Amino acid sequence: MEIQNKLGLTSEFALRKTLEQADRYPLERLKEVYHKLLEADLSIKTGKYGAELTLSILVAELC
């Protein structure tokens, strides 16, 4: 229940599916993805690249 509350999930089904998905990704991959998300956020907020281009690059890097 604690995890469910922290994630803001209201159903047991959503919690179960979330936990199943979490088991599929190693911690290092999650850190890499999080870092890329931060880079994309910074690029958009500083005006380095437009939002559409930044998100296109992000998707390409994550696939």
N, C-alpha and C positions, 0 to 999 in steps of 0.2 A: 504494500500500500504506500510506503514512503516514496518509492521510486515513481509510482503512478502519480502521486501528488506533486512531486518535484517537477515532473515532466508536463504536468497540467493535463493529463489524460483522464477522460471521464469514464471510459469503458474498459472492462477486462480484456475484451477482444483487441482493442488498440494497444494496450500494454503488452499483451502476448506477442502480437505482430512486431512491435517495436523491439522487444527483447530478442526475437528470432533474427531480425535484421542486424541487430548490434553484434550478435555472435558471428556474423559472416565477415566482419571487417576487423583486421588486426589493428591494434592501437597505433602503430606507426603509420598506417594508411589514413586513419582518422586524423592524426596530427598533420599529415601532409595536406589533406583536403582542407582542414581548418586554416592552415597557413595560406593556401591559395585563395580561400574566401576572404581572408584579411587583406591580402594583396589586392584583390579585385575591389574590395570596399575602399581601400585607400586610393586606388587609381581613379575611381569614380568621384570620390569626394574632393580630391585635389585637382581634378580636371585634367589629369594626365591623358586619359582616354575617355571617350564617351561611354555611356552606360551600355549601349547595345554592343559596341565593339568589345568592351571589357567582358561582358557576359558570354559573348561568342567565344572569346579566347579561353575563358574559364571552362566552358563546357568542353571545348576541344582538348584542353589539358586533362580534364577529369575522365574523359572516355578512353 
